[in-house]
């Protein structure tokens, strides 16, 4: 059955007319797929789907995305980044499978907000798990979310009026005004891998996006389960962050903004 695929001229030029025509006829195209942008399921028989070709120096990877997420295009990346992206996708698939088989596993909840430091508004993300996080093989008797983050380079927050230090190799990916992921250094220091990936891109406010584009930096705060909660207003969010900091239950890092 023909698929509802969009194949841009740039993608066609890279893969050739013959392969492009086979895709459009449904010969080599998947029915269902995980969107390369938002990582939620898609179906090329039921909804318009973009073909996205990632091209490195030696490797090319054809991926699929909802046409509402991103248009069909060629994305040129460094070879190590492409290999890191492939590893990241594999790791994300494994994590999804683990979560499905162990529903009690903690999920990282992420909310966005603006935090005032030295009279300037800074874009921030607040990360809080839905359950205690234990080290692998520890038996899960204690919540080690903060020590695990400390191992990664996150610093304890004693004063919310002090800007956190930058964490090398990490970044926050925002595209078209939507939050996609928090990236950490890849295995062996090669490329980057997703530390947190939105199941569906999260919309950020115009104020948050403007502040992020101005500073090119996002402040990422993290606290154990039950420390922050879902706060309906930014003043209440700040109060919760300050309380967590006073109780020694808050760590943070500044990360470069990737995207716009």
N, C-alpha and C positions, 0 to 999 in steps of 0.2 A: 504494500500500500504506500503511495507517495506520502512523504513526510511534509509537515508545515515548516520547512527549513528556509532560513535566509542565508544565502551564501554571497558575501560581498565580492566585488570585483577584485579586491586585493587578495582575499582568500582564494578565489578561483585562479588568480595568476600564480599563486604559490603551489597549489595542489594539482593544477591542470584541469582542462575542460572535462576530460574523461572521468576523473575522480569526482569532480563537482556534480556532473550529471548523474553519476551513480548515487551520490548522497541524496540528491533531489528526488530520485526515483525510489528512494527508500532501501536500496540494496545494502549500503554500508552504514546507514544511520541507525542509531539506537531508537527504540520506541521510548522507553523510559530512561532518564538520566538524572544525575545530580547537577544542578546548575553550578557552573564554575564561578559564578559571582556570589549568589546567596546561599549555595549549598543545600537548597531545598529541592525536592523531587520535581521533575518536569516530564512532559510527555509530548514528543514531537508529532504524535498523531492527533493530539487534541488542542495544542496551543502553539503559537508561533515561536520558533526556536532559532537562536543565532548560532552559527558556527564560528568558533573563536580558535584561531591558530596561533599557538605560542611557538616562536621560532628562536632557537639559540644558534650558536656557531655550528654545532654538529647535530643537534636534536631538534625535532619539531613534534609538537603534541597537539592533536586536534581535540578540542573540548566543545561542550555545548552549554548554552545558557538560555534562560528565558529572554525572549526579545524585549520584554518590558524592563529587564535588568540592564542589559548592555547590547549594543548592536553587533552584527557580524563584523569581525575585524581581524587584522594580523597584529599580534603583540610581540614586538622584538625584545628579547631579554638576554642577559648574559647567560652563558651555558650553565654556570654554577647555580644561578638563580632558578633556571628551568629545572635542573636536577633537584634543587631544594623544594620547588613547588610540587614536583611529582611525589617526592617523599612526604611532603606536608599533606597532600591529598590522600596518600596511602594511610598516613597516621590518623587523619580525620575519619576515614572510613573505619579503621580499627576501633577508634574511640566511640564512634556511633554504634558499632556492633557490641562493644563492651557495655555501653549504657543500656542497650536493649536487653542484654542478658543479665545485667545487674542493675535493676531500676532503683535500688537503694543508693547507688553511687551519687556523690554530690555533683550538682551542676552549678556552674558559675553564673550567678546573676549579675548583669552589668547595667548600670543606669548612668545617664549623662547629666551634667549640671555645670553651673558656673561658680567658681570659688574666688572670693575677693582676697587678694594678697597685696599689701603695700599700695592700696588704692587702685589696683588694676584687676579687672576680671580675667580669670584664667579658665580655659575649658578643661573640664575634669571628667574622669570616668571613675565610678565607684564599683568595686568588685566585691561581691559577698557570696560565698557558697550557700547552697540550700541545705547542706548537712555538714557535720564535721569532716575534715580531710585528714587522713592518716598517711604515713609513709608506707610505700609498698612493703608487705611482709611484716609490718609492725603489729598486726593483730587488731588495729583500729581502736585501741583503748583510749588514746588521747588525740585531741585535735592539734595537728601540726601544720596547719595552713600557713601561719605566720613564719615559723622556722623554715618551712620549705621556700617561701618567698625570700626570706633573708639569705638563703643559700644562693638565690638567683641574683642578689644584689639590691633588693628593695631595702629601704632604710626605715627604721622606726620614726614615727611622727610624734614629736614632743610639743610642737607649736604649729598650729595650722596657719599662722601668719608668716611662716618661713617656706620658701619655695623648695620642693624636693630636688635632689640632685638628679642629673640625667643618667639613665641606665644604658650603657653602650650596647648596641646590637639589637635593641628593642625598638618598635615603632607601632603607631596606631594607624590603621588603614581606613580612610574615609573616602568614598567615591560618590559624586553627585549628591552630596548632602546626606549620605547614609553611612552609618558605622558598620563596617564589615568584620574587622578582626583586630586583635592585638597580636603582634608578631614578635617572636623571640629568636635568638640566634639558632641556626640549624645545627644538626649533628656535625661534630667536628669543626664547628665554626664556619660551615659552608652555607651561604644563603640564609634564608629565614624560614621558620615554620610557624604555624598558627598555635599560639598558646591558648587563645580563646577565639572561637569562630561563631559568628551569629548564624543561627539556623535560618533566619530571615533578616536582611539588613535593617538596622534600627535607624529611624529618622531622628536627626538632631535638629535643634532649633536654629533659626537664622542667627540669633545672638551667639550661640555656641560655635557655629561654623565660622562666623566673622571673627570671633576671638581666636579660634584655631588658625585661621588663615593669616591673622596678624602676627601671632607669636610663633607659628610653625611648630608648636609644642603642645602636648596634651599631658596633664597631670593625672596619673593613675593611682588612686587610693584603693587599698584592699584591707578587709577586716574579716574576722571569723564569723561564722553563721550566728545570727541573732544580735549582731553589734549595731547595724545601721537600719535595716528594714526598708520598706518602701515609703519614702517620704513624699508627700504631695506638693511641697513647696521647697524652694532652694534655701530659704532661711531655716526651715526645719531640718533639711539635709545637712547644713553646716553645723547646726546644734548637735546632731547625731554624730557627725565626724569629730567634733571637738570633744564630746563625751568619750568616744572610743579612744581618742588620743590620750586623754587624761588617764584612762584605765589601762593604757599600754596595749591596746588592741587595734592599732592602726599602723600600717606601713605604706610607703608611697615611693613613686619614682616619676621623673619627667621623661617623656618619650617624644621623639620627633614625629611630626605629622606626615604621613604618607598619603598623597592624594589631595583632594580639595573639598 
